[in-house]
């Protein structure tokens, strides 16, 4: 194992933020699509 210098520590970037943003945006789009579909084509429950 090698000890990192302060400059090397500052240059480390994580890759999880981009994935998380993509998942959140996708979730919002799917939710809005379902909401608009439910408003435009309401399906009644069969009792």
N, C-alpha and C positions, 0 to 999 in steps of 0.2 A: 504494500500500500504506500502511496506517495502523499506527502503533505502538500496541500495546495496553498499557493500564495494568495494574498488578498485580492490582487487583480484577477486572478483566475477564478476565485470564488464569486466575484462580482459579475463575471461574464457568463456564468451558468444560467441557462434558460430552461424552464420547464415546458413540456409540450401539452400539458393537460388543459390549459386555459382555452386553447383553440377548439379542442374537442368539446369541452363543456359549453362554450358559446354556441357551437353548432347544434348540440343536443337541445339547448334551451330554445333556440330559434326554430328548430324543427318541431318541437313540442307546441310552441305557440301557434305555428302555422296549422298543424293538425287540429288543435283545439278550435281555432277560428273556423276552419273548414267544416268541422262537425257542428259547430254552433250555427253557422249560416245554413247548413243543410237541414238542421232541425227546425229552424225558423221558416225556411222556404217550403219544406215538405214535412209537416208534422204527421207522424204516424200514430194513430190512436191505439190504445191497448185493447186487446180482445178479452172480454170477461166471460 
